[in-house]
């Protein structure tokens, strides 16, 4: 939430400087991208299962790397479909 609150106004200001850019697309891209927390155990749920599950940061990096790439590909395709 903190990253979203900090970066959305910045993204909107950048969009306003680009002729023809839609600020909503920039804001939504930031909002969706900041929810991508698969790579390290920064999300509460990931941190909660880390100890009892015996997971280590490299475990999250291995599984999260694949999820992050998949997330970014799907996000970019869907943003192109919705806002094209």
C-alpha positions in Angstrom: 0.0 0.0 0.0 2.8 2.4 0.9 4.5 2.0 -2.5 1.2 2.5 -4.3 0.4 5.7 -2.4 3.9 7.0 -3.1 4.2 6.1 -6.8 0.6 6.7 -8.2 0.9 10.5 -8.0 4.3 10.3 -9.6 2.9 8.1 -12.4 0.0 10.5 -12.9 2.4 13.5 -13.2 4.5 11.7 -15.7 1.4 10.8 -17.7 0.3 14.5 -17.7 3.6 15.4 -19.3 3.1 13.0 -22.2 0.7 14.3 -24.9 -2.2 12.0 -25.3 -1.3 9.7 -22.4 -4.1 8.5 -20.2 -3.2 9.1 -16.5 -5.6 6.3 -15.4 -3.5 3.7 -17.4 -0.3 4.9 -15.6 -2.0 4.8 -12.2 -3.5 1.4 -12.8 -0.2 0.0 -14.0 1.5 1.2 -10.8 -1.3 -0.1 -8.6 -1.2 -3.6 -10.2 2.6 -3.7 -10.4 3.0 -2.9 -6.7 0.9 -5.9 -5.8 3.5 -8.2 -7.3 5.2 -9.4 -4.2 6.1 -13.0 -5.1 9.9 -12.6 -5.2 10.7 -12.1 -1.5 8.7 -12.7 1.7 7.6 -9.1 2.2 3.9 -9.8 2.1 2.3 -10.7 5.4 1.1 -14.1 4.2 4.5 -15.0 2.8 6.2 -14.0 6.0 3.7 -15.9 8.1 4.3 -19.2 6.4 8.1 -18.8 6.1 8.9 -19.9 9.6 6.5 -22.9 10.1 7.0 -24.1 6.5 10.8 -24.0 6.9 11.1 -21.8 3.8 14.2 -19.6 3.1 14.6 -16.6 0.9 16.1 -18.6 -2.0 12.9 -20.8 -2.0 10.9 -17.6 -2.5 13.3 -16.4 -5.2 13.0 -19.7 -7.1 9.2 -19.9 -7.1 8.7 -16.1 -7.1 10.9 -15.5 -10.2 8.6 -17.6 -12.3 5.5 -16.1 -10.8 6.9 -12.5 -11.3 7.6 -13.1 -15.0 4.2 -14.7 -15.5 2.5 -11.8 -13.6 4.3 -9.2 -15.7 3.5 -10.9 -19.0 -0.2 -11.3 -18.1 -0.4 -7.7 -16.8 1.1 -6.2 -19.9 -1.1 -8.2 -22.2 -4.3 -7.4 -20.3 -3.4 -3.7 -20.0 -2.9 -3.7 -23.8 -6.3 -5.4 -24.4 -8.3 -3.3 -21.9 -6.8 0.1 -22.8 -6.2 -0.3 -26.5 
